[in-house]
Amino acid sequence: MEKRGFYNPHEAEQVKVKAGTLKGIDNAAELYDALLHVWCEATCAPRLRPGWSKENPTLGQCSITSFLIQDLCGGEVYGVPLKEGGYHCFNVVDGHVFDLTSEQFGEEAKDLDYSLNHPQSREEHFKASEKYERYLLLGSLLREYLGE
């Protein structure tokens, strides 16, 4: 397995997926390994699709991934304020802070502020029906990849 390059992979290894939720996935770090096979242009935020590639699969995947992790592992979703507005979502589960999609920022990822000042709600994010549809698609693609 390649080195996991997202924010706090060791924390994600400590976060267990709810029992019986996904076949063959025990923790959030293993969930990342599976998501690498299913993140795609169709699950990327529409405004970021021109920049999406297999070399940068986490681009535009933060909120839908974070809420899927919340479904599978529990915890809360928080946001890092972005210079251009909006938030980049990440997860906190039982005190473990991690961000499976931080790699999309490249070297700038080191400057992200993971303070817990900006809780995010799925109700707010999913007001955008396209985002909710991408979230459903991501979950479906993940289960298909895992043979469920």
Sequence and secondary structure as in RCSB ss.txt:
>XXXX:A:sequence
MEKRGFYNPHEAEQVKVKAGTLKGIDNAAELYDALLHVWCEATCAPRLRPGWSKENPTLGQCSITSFLIQDLCGG
EVYGVPLKEGGYHCFNVVDGHVFDLTSEQFGEEAKDLDYSLNHPQSREEHFKASEKYERYLLLGSLLREYLGE
>XXXX:A:secstr
     SB HHHHHHSB  TTSSTT  BHHHHHHHHTTT  GGGS GGGGGG BTTBTTTT HHHHHHHHHHHH  
EEEEEE TTSSEEEEEEETTEEEBTTGGGGGGGGGG    S  B  HHHHTTSHHHHHHHHHHHHHHHHHTT 
